[in-house]
Amino acid sequence: MNADELAGLYLLTPPKIELASFSEQLKAVLDTGAVDCLQLRLKDVSDDDIRQAIDVILPMCKARDIPLILNDRPDIAKQTGCDGVHVGEDDAGYDEARAIMGEDHIVGVSCYDSRHQAMTVGEKGADYVAFGAFYPTQTKEAKTSVTPEILEIWTTFTTVPCVAIGGITADNLAPIVLAGADFIAVSGSVWNHADGPEAGVRAIKAAIAAVDI
């Protein structure tokens, strides 16, 4: 691994937002230049709320050449022009998501602790697979727990990009980067940072860059 191959920063939004204030906060975070990919992850909200959020956030991402991935809903992702969709165990399956999104859009899949599932969707054409949780997290109830070894094994045998998620902070991400994660997915460590989200995202990016490879 060289400096150009260090993990990217994959930022997830909070599950609940107040759109007007959040959009200003998000704009400042994106303007740091630290975010490589953004996932809109809203829970227990209406379809209209999701669409309204996309209407505001998607132009911000396009202006900065940052892919916007919608969580859970390939139908809304395709209708609204999102760059891709991320699906988990309780969402549309990979085949359904790909059929809706088409070949020109990103489809990522949560694979938790299953290399077999990851290999299956990877062979079908998933653009990335996500493993986790690597550490305890308050963002959501983790279904599984994994160690960096899963990334080492994955990157040894396949070129399908992998995302590491779950309780990752600036202080604990080094082993995950060293194990070969293509992207570090974060949420709480940015939005709940003591000095604010801009400081949070800069801290994550700086920690990735500081990993001794």
C-alpha positions as CSV (number, residue, x, y, z in Angstrom):
1,M,0.0,0.0,0.0
2,N,1.3,3.4,-0.9
3,A,0.1,6.9,0.0
4,D,-2.2,7.0,-3.0
5,E,-4.0,3.9,-1.8
6,L,-4.9,5.1,1.7
7,A,-8.5,4.5,2.7
8,G,-11.1,7.0,1.6
9,L,-13.6,8.6,4.0
10,Y,-17.2,7.4,3.6
11,L,-19.4,9.7,5.7
12,L,-22.9,8.6,6.8
13,T,-25.5,11.2,7.8
14,P,-27.3,11.0,11.1
15,P,-30.5,9.0,11.0
16,K,-32.6,12.0,11.9
17,I,-31.9,15.6,10.7
18,E,-33.5,19.0,10.6
19,L,-32.9,19.7,6.9
20,A,-32.4,23.5,7.0
21,S,-29.8,23.5,9.7
22,F,-28.2,20.2,8.7
23,S,-27.7,21.3,5.1
24,E,-25.6,24.3,6.3
25,Q,-23.6,22.0,8.6
26,L,-23.1,19.5,5.9
27,K,-21.9,22.1,3.4
28,A,-19.2,23.2,5.9
29,V,-18.2,19.5,6.3
30,L,-18.0,18.9,2.6
31,D,-16.1,22.1,2.0
32,T,-13.2,20.6,4.1
33,G,-12.4,18.4,1.2
34,A,-12.1,15.4,3.5
35,V,-15.2,13.5,2.4
36,D,-14.8,11.0,-0.5
37,C,-18.3,9.6,-0.4
38,L,-21.6,10.5,1.4
39,Q,-24.4,8.2,2.4
40,L,-27.8,9.6,3.1
41,R,-29.1,7.4,5.9
42,L,-32.4,8.5,7.3
43,K,-34.5,6.2,9.5
44,D,-38.2,6.3,10.3
45,V,-39.0,9.2,8.0
46,S,-41.4,9.5,5.1
47,D,-40.5,9.1,1.4
48,D,-41.2,12.8,0.9
49,D,-38.7,13.6,3.7
50,I,-36.1,11.5,1.9
51,R,-36.8,13.1,-1.4
52,Q,-36.7,16.6,0.1
53,A,-33.3,15.8,1.7
54,I,-32.0,14.5,-1.6
55,D,-33.2,17.7,-3.4
56,V,-31.0,19.7,-1.1
57,I,-28.0,17.4,-0.6
58,L,-27.5,16.0,-4.1
59,P,-26.6,19.3,-5.8
60,M,-24.1,20.0,-2.9
61,C,-22.4,16.7,-3.6
62,K,-22.4,17.1,-7.4
63,A,-20.8,20.5,-7.1
64,R,-18.0,18.9,-5.1
65,D,-17.8,15.7,-7.2
66,I,-18.7,13.6,-4.2
67,P,-20.9,10.5,-4.8
68,L,-24.2,10.5,-2.9
69,I,-25.4,7.0,-1.9
70,L,-28.9,6.5,-0.6
71,N,-29.4,3.9,2.1
72,D,-32.1,1.2,1.8
73,R,-34.2,2.6,-1.1
74,P,-33.1,1.8,-4.7
75,D,-36.4,3.0,-6.0
76,I,-36.0,6.5,-4.6
77,A,-32.3,6.6,-5.4
78,K,-33.0,5.9,-9.1
79,Q,-35.9,8.4,-9.3
80,T,-34.0,11.2,-7.7
81,G,-30.7,10.8,-9.5
82,C,-28.5,9.6,-6.6
83,D,-25.2,8.1,-7.6
84,G,-26.0,4.8,-5.9
85,V,-27.7,2.8,-3.2
86,H,-26.5,0.8,-0.2
87,V,-28.6,-2.2,0.9
88,G,-28.4,-4.3,4.0
89,E,-29.9,-7.5,5.3
90,D,-33.4,-6.1,5.8
91,D,-33.5,-4.1,2.6
92,A,-33.9,-4.9,-1.1
93,G,-31.4,-7.6,-2.1
94,Y,-28.5,-7.0,-4.4
95,D,-30.3,-8.4,-7.5
96,E,-33.3,-6.2,-7.0
97,A,-31.2,-3.1,-6.3
98,R,-29.1,-3.7,-9.4
99,A,-32.2,-4.3,-11.6
100,I,-33.6,-0.9,-10.4
101,M,-30.3,1.1,-10.5
102,G,-28.9,-0.3,-13.7
103,E,-25.2,-1.0,-14.4
104,D,-24.1,2.7,-14.4
105,H,-24.9,3.3,-10.7
106,I,-23.2,2.2,-7.5
107,V,-24.7,-0.7,-5.5
108,G,-23.0,-1.4,-2.2
109,V,-24.0,-4.2,0.2
110,S,-23.6,-4.8,3.9
111,C,-22.1,-8.2,4.5
112,Y,-21.5,-7.9,8.2
113,D,-19.1,-10.8,9.1
114,S,-19.8,-13.0,6.1
115,R,-17.0,-13.3,3.5
116,H,-19.2,-15.9,1.7
117,Q,-22.0,-13.3,1.3
118,A,-19.5,-10.7,0.2
119,M,-18.0,-13.1,-2.4
120,T,-21.4,-13.9,-3.7
121,V,-22.5,-10.3,-4.3
122,G,-19.0,-9.4,-5.4
123,E,-19.1,-12.0,-8.1
124,K,-22.5,-10.7,-9.2
125,G,-21.1,-7.2,-9.6
126,A,-21.5,-5.3,-6.4
127,D,-19.4,-2.1,-6.5
128,Y,-18.3,-2.5,-2.9
129,V,-19.0,-4.7,0.2
130,A,-19.2,-3.4,3.8
131,F,-17.9,-5.4,6.8
132,G,-18.6,-4.6,10.5
133,A,-19.0,-3.7,13.2
134,F,-15.4,-3.4,14.1
135,Y,-16.0,-1.6,17.4
136,P,-19.0,-1.0,19.7
137,T,-21.2,1.7,18.2
138,Q,-24.0,3.8,19.5
139,T,-25.2,4.8,16.0
140,K,-27.1,1.5,15.5
141,E,-27.4,-1.9,17.1
142,A,-24.6,-3.9,15.5
143,K,-25.6,-7.3,14.1
144,T,-22.1,-8.7,14.1
145,S,-18.6,-8.1,15.4
146,V,-15.5,-8.4,13.2
147,T,-11.7,-7.9,13.4
148,P,-9.4,-6.4,10.8
149,E,-8.4,-9.9,9.8
150,I,-11.6,-10.1,7.6
151,L,-10.2,-7.2,5.6
152,E,-6.8,-8.8,5.2
153,I,-8.3,-12.0,3.9
154,W,-10.7,-10.1,1.6
155,T,-8.1,-7.9,0.0
156,T,-5.8,-10.9,-0.5
157,F,-8.3,-12.8,-2.7
158,T,-10.4,-10.1,-4.4
159,T,-10.2,-6.6,-5.9
160,V,-13.8,-5.7,-5.0
161,P,-13.6,-2.6,-2.8
162,C,-14.4,-3.0,0.9
163,V,-15.8,-0.6,3.4
164,A,-15.2,-0.9,7.1
165,I,-17.9,0.4,9.5
166,G,-18.9,0.3,13.1
167,G,-17.6,2.5,16.0
168,I,-14.6,3.8,14.0
169,T,-12.8,6.9,15.3
170,A,-9.6,8.7,14.7
171,D,-8.1,6.9,17.6
172,N,-8.9,3.3,16.5
173,L,-8.8,3.3,12.7
174,A,-5.1,2.5,12.2
175,P,-5.5,-1.3,12.3
176,I,-8.4,-1.1,9.8
177,V,-6.4,1.0,7.4
178,L,-3.4,-1.3,7.7
179,A,-5.6,-4.3,7.0
180,G,-6.6,-2.9,3.6
181,A,-9.9,-1.1,4.0
182,D,-10.7,0.9,0.8
183,F,-13.0,3.2,2.7
184,I,-13.6,4.0,6.4
185,A,-17.3,4.6,7.1
186,V,-18.0,7.0,10.0
187,S,-21.0,8.8,11.5
188,G,-21.0,9.5,15.2
189,S,-17.3,10.2,15.4
190,V,-17.9,13.1,13.0
191,W,-21.4,14.5,13.9
192,N,-20.8,14.1,17.7
193,H,-17.3,15.4,17.8
194,A,-16.6,17.6,20.7
195,D,-15.3,20.4,18.5
196,G,-18.0,20.0,15.8
197,P,-18.4,18.0,12.6
198,E,-15.8,19.9,10.6
199,A,-13.2,19.1,13.3
200,G,-14.4,15.6,13.4
201,V,-14.1,14.9,9.7
202,R,-10.6,16.6,9.6
203,A,-9.5,14.4,12.5
204,I,-10.6,11.2,10.7
205,K,-8.8,12.2,7.5
206,A,-5.7,13.2,9.4
207,A,-5.6,9.9,11.3
208,I,-5.9,8.0,8.0
209,A,-3.0,10.0,6.5
210,A,-0.9,9.4,9.7
211,V,-1.1,5.6,9.5
212,D,2.4,4.3,9.3
213,I,2.4,2.1,6.2
